[in-house]
Amino acid sequence: MTRTARAYTNIALIKYWGKKNKQLKLPYTNSLSLTLDRFYTDTKASIVDSDQDIIYLNQQLLDDAHSKRIRNYLDIVRQFYSFSEHFQIDSVNHVPTSAGFASSASGFAALAAAVNETKQLNLNRRELSILARNGSGSASRSIYGGFVEWIAGNDNASSFAQPIDEHPDIDLSILSVVIDTQNKKISSTVGMENSVKSSPFYPNWVTLVTSEIEEIKQAIAKKDIQKIGEISEHNAMSMHALTLSANPSFTYFAPETIRIIQIIQELRQKGIFAYATIDAGPNVKIICTKESLPKVQTYIEQQLSNVTTVVANIGSGIEYI
Ligand code: DP6
């Protein structure tokens, strides 16, 4: 019996934003994330007698256009490990209705693990992280639980994630605030490419991330949650400054995104622990403590009628079920 691979999504506290090698998805900088327990992808790979991969997502057969990225990825995997079989991929995303989490991190981590299982490649977690990275950069980190650092590296073999603390005993929870938006989404791949190409601040970003990675690792070691919150929020805002300063300028923020950032500042002034982090979309992930989370949640829901919230805690690495 082939087991199903399960991978959880992760939220970057120090963001990956820019590739020095597009084909290999080698980033300019290290990045650091927290794996979450609520959002995951279950994927099973079965070998089929066909010259094409067949991809099901949430029980629906994907057409050529929607399965292209996955089929291209499976071509890379076949080339890496010198085999020729094709797969039927059955992948299910367990994400509370539009929780606003990108599924590419959990998706490609689960896919890499599923192929590893079916083809009995016996990859260790470092090799699995490298394989997942070739699907989507952030997927390299979803191999591990807890706090994870992706080492940028210089070639395919040296760019992988590694755990910092897989089961941290630390009082942090994430409140995801989901904003409905009609905005056409600019993918992270395109957004980071435009930022690297045209933001005059990109070189400063590389310098900033290098120092913030070290600072946040020290804060994690000391369980200094306030420092973790401060550095994470500053890093997220600096990433979004790269989109605003790109030419042409663009932003992932919706009006509600700004409103939530202001609310978080108001809450802090009232002594309530809350820090924002935002990925390539309008939704805000709020870093809270167990104590502050219900207060933050109630306040946000009172102030904004058109948002939904989802609570997540620290999650684990790849599992086979
Ligand atoms: C803002 O991993 O989705 O979430 O490697 O092009 O697939 P590709 O990009 P992706 O980018 C994630 C960007 C981010 C920050 C992060 O997760 O580090």
Boltz pocket constraint, residues with backbone or C-beta under 6 A from the ligand:
constraints:
  - pocket:
      binder: B
      contacts: [[A, 10], [A, 11], [A, 12], [A, 14], [A, 15], [A, 16], [A, 17], [A, 25], [A, 31], [A, 102], [A, 104], [A, 133], [A, 135], [A, 136], [A, 137], [A, 138], [A, 139], [A, 188], [A, 189], [A, 278], [A, 279], [A, 280]]
      max_distance: 6.0
